[in-house]
Amino acid sequence: MLEEVLRTQCALDPALPVLAGVSGGADSLCLLELLHAAGYRVIVAHFNHRLRPEAAEDCEAVAAHARRLGLPFLSDSADVRLWADEHGLSLEEAARTLRYRFLFAAARAQAAQAVAVGHTADDQVETVLMHFLRGAGLSGLKGMQYRTLLPLFDPALPIVRPLLSLWRQDTESFCREHDLEPHFDLSNNDETYFRNRLRHTLIPELETYNPRFKQALVHTALALQGDHAVLEADLDDMWEAIVPARGEGWVAFDRLLLQACQPGLQRGLLLRAAQSLNPDSRDIGFEALERALAFLPSPPGKQADFINGLQLFTEGDRLYLAALEADLTFEAWPQVSLPLPLSGDRLVLKNGWVLSIEECTPQTEDWKHNPQPWVAFLDADLLEGSLVVRTAIPGERFQPLGMENGSLKLSDLFINLKIPRRARPAWPLVCAGEQVVWVAGLRTAHPLRVTEKTTRVIKLSLQKN
Amino acid sequence: MLEEVLRTQCALDPALPVLAGVSGGADSLCLLELLHAAGYRVIVAHFNHRLRPEAAEDCEAVAAHARRLGLPFLSDSADVRLWADEHGLSLEEAARTLRYRFLFAAARAQAAQAVAVGHTADDQVETVLMHFLRGAGLSGLKGMQYRTLLPLFDPALPIVRPLLSLWRQDTESFCREHDLEPHFDLSNNDETYFRNRLRHTLIPELETYNPRFKQALVHTALALQGDHAVLEADLDDMWEAIVPARGEGWVAFDRLLLQACQPGLQRGLLLRAAQSLNPDSRDIGFEALERALAFLPSPPGKQADFINGLQLFTEGDRLYLAALEADLTFEAWPQVSLPLPLSGDRLVLKNGWVLSIEECTPQTEDWKHNPQPWVAFLDADLLEGSLVVRTAIPGERFQPLGMENGSLKLSDLFINLKIPRRARPAWPLVCAGEQVVWVAGLRTAHPLRVTEKTTRVIKLSLQKN
C-alpha cells in the first residue's frame, strides 16, 4: 500500500537518492523506516532549531539511528528564535523557512530526486483547517499533496509526503511495533502555537459536530486537489495566448482576452502572474484580486496598486502587472537615454527605432501644419547650434506648433497626448542647442515652423524598423 | 448598491413579477422593503410551518404588511413535524423542502421570474461552515449564490438572494430605521438545531482564531464560486463529446474519453450524470466517486454499485450510469419480447433489427461451420414444427454447433460469448417447436447442422437496419 504511494503518488525512483527530513518524532522515524524498508536510497537529514534544551540530544539520536541503518546523515542548526525576531516572523514560520532551506539545499548538494517529509493525515487536517480559518481559496483549501513543488525553496526539486494518508497514531503504533523510540516534542502541547491550539482544542470540538470530521476533511482536500489540477490545466492552456510578453519583474496580459475570461480564470491568471514575479506571494487575498478585476476595464494609461509592491497599469491593448523597479521593454514607443549628437543622416535609438534627417526645399502648404506626427519639417535657417537627441529635463517647457504665445510643461504635453507615464522619462527630444525643436513623433516647436519666408527645410522622421 | 445587485448579480427584470418568500423576520422584511422600494413587482408569499404557537399570528402580520404596501399576498401551511416524521427527515430539512415546494409552485402559478429569499452573509457563513464540517467538495463549499437554480424544486425558475452581502445585523438596523417590526423566531435560539449551534457557539469560537473569520469565509465562498463556474464550463464543453447517449434513467459515457480525463473532470462528469438522474443526490460523497473512478478501467461486462440505487456497468466502449429500473436502449444487440411466429420471409424485431429467412440448396462446405454468426444455415428437413422467435426459458439448455454430445445452459453460452447480462433476457432464439435451432446471431444447433446428407437448407440471417 505504501509502496504503491511511493511509486505512484510520490513518483519516486528507487534507483535515485531521496533526502528524508527526520526530526526524530514518530512521523519522521516511520517515514525513514518505510522508505528504507522499501529499498529506496535514503539520505537522512536533521535540522536542529535550537528551540528546546534537548535539541542536541534529538540530533544525536537521529544520527545514531542513521548509523544503525547504514545511511548517510546530514545536519545543520540555527537559532530560530533570533532569526524569527530579526525577520518579524512567528516562531513556526521561521522554523519552517529555515528547515526547508536546509533540506532543499542539502538535497540539491546530494543530487537527491526529492525531499521527503513525514506529514500525516493529521497534519493535512490541521493545514486545511488553518487555511479555512484564514479564508483561503482553492489553492490553500486543497491542502498538501503527495508530490508538489515549493517554488519558494526550489523551482524544480519536488517535496514528497508519503505518509499523507496515515494518521499520526498509525505512525506511533508503527514505531512501537518496530521498537523505534521517537522523541516526543513537548512543545507540541504548547497551545501558544496556533497549530497546537487547532490540534488539541479546535479539532476535538469540531468532531462533536461531525465525529468523522477529520476523515471528511481529508476527502475534501483530495477532491479539491482534483479540481485545482483542472483549473491549473485551464490556465496552462490560456497562458501563452493571454500573456503576449513578459520579462524580469513584469508580465503583460492581452487586455481584451483577459477581460473576456470568466472571473475565476481572471483571478487564476493574475495570481499566477503575481506568483511568477514573487514566489512568496502565497497569501494574495480575495480583496486584492477583486481590486484587480475591477481595474481591468480601465482605459489605457491608468495605474493601480495591486499588492506586495506590484503595480497594475494599462497601456494600449495590454495590462501590465509589474514590480516598481521592473525594467519593462518599450517596443511600442521611441526611447532614448543619453544626449546623442545628430550628425549624418540617421540615428538608431533603442528597440529598432530610427531617426532620419534630410534637407529639402519647401514644397507644400501642408508642411506648415505638421500633419504626420512621425515626420517633422523645420525651418533650417532658424536652428541655433547643432542637433542633439536627449530626454526631458524635469520642469522643462515647450511651445508646440499652433501655440502662438507662451509655452506648456512637457509633462503636461505628454499627459494631454496620453503618453504612458513610464514612457515619458526616456522620450526622445530633438534639440538645437538648448531649444527643443521636436518632441519626436509628437509635436514640432512653433518658433521653428515652416512659413512663407522659409527657404531651406530640415525634414526629421522617426520610424520603427 | 443593492439596486446594482438586483440588476446585475440577481439579473432581475423590474418589468416582471418576482415572488418574495417572507417569514416576517428581519431578513425577509428587509428584502421585501428593498425590492418594493427599488420598483420591482413583488408578490409576497409566506409559508406557515405550524411549528410554533405564534405561527398563525406571524402569517397574519406578513399579510397585513403586504396589504399596507398594496402587494399581492399568498400563503400556505403544512404540519412540518408530521411530514418530517413520515419521511425520516430532520425538522430543518423538512421545513426547507415544504417551504421551497410552496414558493416555487406559487412562483410558477404567478408567472414570476424568480423566487427571492432573504439569505444574508451570516446565512452564507453558516452554510459554508456546515458543508465544511460535513466534508463537502467545491460545489458545497462555494456556498449560496446571488442567482442560481435549485433543480430539485424547479429546473428553470431561479432563486435569487439579493441580501447575500448584508450581515444579519444590517437587516435588523434597516428594520429599526424603517419602523418595521420583524417577529423574532424563538426557535433561532434552540441549540438542538444544528444551524443554531453553529451560529451561537461554533462561529463565535472560530472568531477567537481569526477575528475576521466571517468576512474571510464570505470571500472564500465568492472565490470558490468563480472556480466552480470555470469547472462547470469545462464540463459543459466536454459533456456532448463524452456522453454519446442518454435516456430515461441512464447516461452512457464514452469509456476511453472519460478515462483520458483528469480525475477532477471524471468526478465532475460522474456527479453531473448522477444529478441528472436524481436531482436529490446532492450528497454524493468522495468515497462513491472514488469507487467509480476505480471502476473506470474495468473490462466490458463488469458491474458495480454507485450510490442511491444507481449502477455502473461497462459495455463495449461505453460506461453506463443507470438506475436499476432504467429502460436502456439496446441498439447494440438484437432483442425480442414475445414469441413471434416466423412466417413470410422477414420478421422485424426491436430497434431496427430484422430477421430474414430464405430457402436455398446446399453449396459450400463453409456452411457446416457457420462462419458468419449473423447468418445461420440449417438442414430444413430436420426442423420439427413451425418456426417461432422467443426468449430463453430459465435453465434452458442448448447444443451448439460443434458440441457432439450433451448440451450447455443457455446462460453459460451467453457468459462465454460475453453477452452483457442485461441483454440476455430478451435475446432472440429461433425455435422449431420446443427446440432452439439458432441463438440468433451467435450459434446454430448442432443437431440441425448442414451435412453431406442435407438436400434442402434454410438460411436465417439477422441484421440491423
Interface residues (C-beta under 8 A of the other chain):
Chain A: F132 L133 R134 G135 A136 G137 L138 L141 F194 R197 L198 L202 E205 L206 Y209 N210 R212 F213 Q215 A216 L217 H219 T220 L222 A223 L224 Q225 G226 D227 H228 A229 V230 L231 A233 D234 Q262 P263 G264 L265 R267 G268 G285 F286 E287 L289
Chain B: F132 L133 R134 G135 A136 G137 L138 L141 F194 R197 L198 L202 E205 L206 Y209 N210 R212 F213 Q215 A216 L217 H219 T220 L222 A223 L224 Q225 G226 D227 H228 A229 V230 L231 A233 D234 Q262 P263 G264 L265 R267 G268 G285 F286 E287 L289
